[in-house]
Amino acid sequence: MVKKNYQAKTRDEKKAAKAIAKNQPVSTKYATELCREIKGKKVSKVEKRLERIRDGKEFLPLRTYNRKVAHRKGDSVSGVKSGRFPKILCETAINVLGSVKANADFKGLDSENLIITHCFASSGFARKGMQPNGHISGKRRKKKSTHIEIIVEEAK
């Protein structure tokens, strides 16, 4: 099924901009953790932080999905020291934030003063494929995908 609608409603459509990335090949668990982390923050600061995570200078803190995840050296981020460096997720999130900023510019909003009011990740369509290793023939596997939606509003 293709995602067609947003999970949340905005109070004022004229002061809000939306963007969605459908069926992206990223981890739903990491995307959920990222959405929890960036909600309520400014778009410009979030973009810089995502670039640091992508480059391996900072980690994405994992609060819920932290089984068998090593602690990182340095200070804790958001009260947690366990984390990972999801590069594909950061690239996808940067692209969605770029789309949101472009939509906000088109609506006439100030792109420097945007705050993320809603961020949500849900599981997308599972593509079927074959795992190449195997005895005689490969195993059937599902390649999972994720929908990521972001809604921003202009700060007062």
Buried (B, 14 or more C-beta within 10 A) or exposed (E): EEBEEBBEEBEEEEBBBBBBBBBBEBBBBBBBBBBBBBBEEBBBEBBEBBBBBBEEEBBBBBBEBBEEBEEBEEEEBEEBBBBBBBEEBBBBBBBBBEBBBEBBEEEEBEBEBBBBBBBBBBBBBEEEEEEEEEEEEEEEEEEBBBBBBBBBBBEE
